[in-house]
Amino acid sequence: MIHVEVGLGARAYPILIESGLLGKAGPIIAPFVRNDRLILVHDRNVAAHAATLTDALSGHLGRIHHVIVEPGEGTKSWDGLKALVDDLLDLEIERSECIVALGGGVIGDLVGFAASIVKRGCGVIQVPTTLLSQVDSSVGGKTAINVPQGKNLIGAFHQPRLVLIDPGVLATLPDRELRAGYAEVLKYALIGDPDFYEWLDINLDALLARDAGALEYAIAVSVRAKAAVVAQDEHETTGARALLNFGHTFGHALEAETGFSDRLLHGEAVAAGMALAMRFSVRRGICSPDDAAKVADHLNRANLPIGARANGLNATGEILAAHMAHDKKREGGRVPFLLSRGIGDAFLAKDVQLSEVAAFLDADTV
């Protein structure tokens, strides 16, 4: 079993990674149980995984309450939050209890945010079941819902008590979801690890074919990278954690244009956003065209989008820039952008005007 610690002093927590972990999670989760019961939140898409976890918990506690929410990004909303909070309060949840979030990024974000506000803060255990949530959203305590004005604009930092990652559950993940999750793996290489990029470029086919060893290695490298950044900059105040948003400013604008629908998955939007960030960096004269072309080619091999016209989108630069104006990181009327000097060398630029971005998007033909 791979053990990664998120070093946050008294609030430090472990991330455990092992294929088959879901089926033997009982004694690992049991110490976090209060009142001899556990509240398990998931959607119907992971019913089989919920059954596996329930069997693993059998004999370690008295009761398991299943709270089932609707699948899809639309659940990560005011209405979805209210419904979940009402369910938790009806169960008379106590502050000392931990809620288990079993599912992808939507479940992790929604449950984490609900846990942060119910009774002024309950515990949460993240059990991510998609590649994207395993390498990104389950670690670091960012929780949020979407609103019409933008993605993740209402939320809180609320660290989990424990993260359990079972790469084996990815065997049932749809191909599109796996590829979308891979974008977040690639992100870690592009922001600061050129050696990892070379490894990914060589092992891309094995990863997409769900080779167990390749997946476990890629997940472990990604999680270690994120854990180190979170320990250094938990609330994104020093700029170190901002690097984890590489591609996201472009990507969130594309998601907003689709109404946060399945027309463009989050990872697909991030993939397009990273390719756009590379080309925008070339336009600014700070990145080699060869590096931008390498990244675009890599994403093409992964069958991921590389531009603002992904999946039939045809919004103008002005429209997409208007979505960016709602970015939660906006300061003094400007939106900080993650740009790149080359593969493995991302940085935060605070001198970017949205008018410049709009002109670039209109000129970009991809």
CORRA-V78889 format. One record per helix or strand of 3 or more residues. SS is the DSSP state (hx for helix, st for strand). FROM is the first residue (numbers start at 1). LEN is the number of residues. Records with the same first field share a line. If there is no record, write none. Layout:
SS=FROM-LEN + FROM-LEN
This chain:
st=2-5 + 13-5 + 37-7 + 63-7 + 98-6 + 123-6 + 142-6 + 150-8 + 162-4 + 337-4 + 346-4
hx=9-3 + 21-4 + 26-5 + 44-14 + 73-3 + 78-13 + 105-16 + 131-7 + 167-6 + 175-18 + 194-15 + 212-21 + 241-5 + 248-10 + 266-18 + 289-13 + 310-3 + 317-8 + 354-10
